[in-house]
Amino acid sequence: MTMYTEQLKGKLLGSTLPIFAADYTAEHPPPLIPGLKLPIPIFFTDVKIRQAGQFGGTLTIPNMRVYVTDGVYP
């Protein structure tokens, strides 16, 4: 499955420390570490995603709440 996200916000690795707060967009992507092989398994908590599209499969996330809003996002 491929998910195209415009924005991903959350707590990296479930941490409550401000240094692990994540807010990634196309303009501010996650840092890439030279030599690191992708993909790597990581997890987020308290996640908010602005999703542009999903293709090629079924996404299943237990206890997921989905909100759909009309209009253009800032």
N, C-alpha and C positions, 0 to 999 in steps of 0.2 A: 504494500500500500504506500502511496505517496500522499503526504499532506502538505499543502502549501499554506503557510501561515504568514500573516502580515505582522503579527506581534505575539510574543510569548512572554508573560510576566509570571513570576512565582518565586518560591524559595528553593534555591538550588540545594540538593541533598537534604531537604527538610530542615535546614538550619534556620534558627531565628536571629542569627547574627546579621547585621546590616550588610556586611561585606559579601554575604552569599545571596543577597537580593538580586534577582535577575530580571532584566527588562530588555529583551532583544527584538530588534526590528531589522529591516533591510539596511537602514541607515546606520544602525548600531548593532552589528552581528556579534555573536559570542566570539571570544578570542580564540585564535587558532594557535596551537602550540607546535612549533616545527618538529617534524618527525613523529608526531602522534598519529597513529593509525585510526581512521574513522570507519565505521561508527563505533562509539564507546557507550557502554551502558551507564546512564545517569538517571536520577529521578528528581522530580520537583514536587513540592506540595503547595497548596493554595494557588493553583494555576489558573490563569486567565489567558485565553487564546483568542485572537482575532483571526479566524480561518478564512482563507480565500477560496480554497477548494480541496477536494479529496477524491482520489482516483485509484482504481484498481483493487478494491477490497472492501471489507467491512471493518469498521472501527468499533471495538467493544471496550468500554471503560466502566467498571462497576461504580455505581452511585454518582454517575456524571449528571450534571444539570446543564441543559442547553438553553441559551437565550438567543432569540433572533430579534434584531432590531432593523427597522427600515431606515433608509437614508444613507448618506455618505459619511464615512468615518473621518475624523480629523487626521 
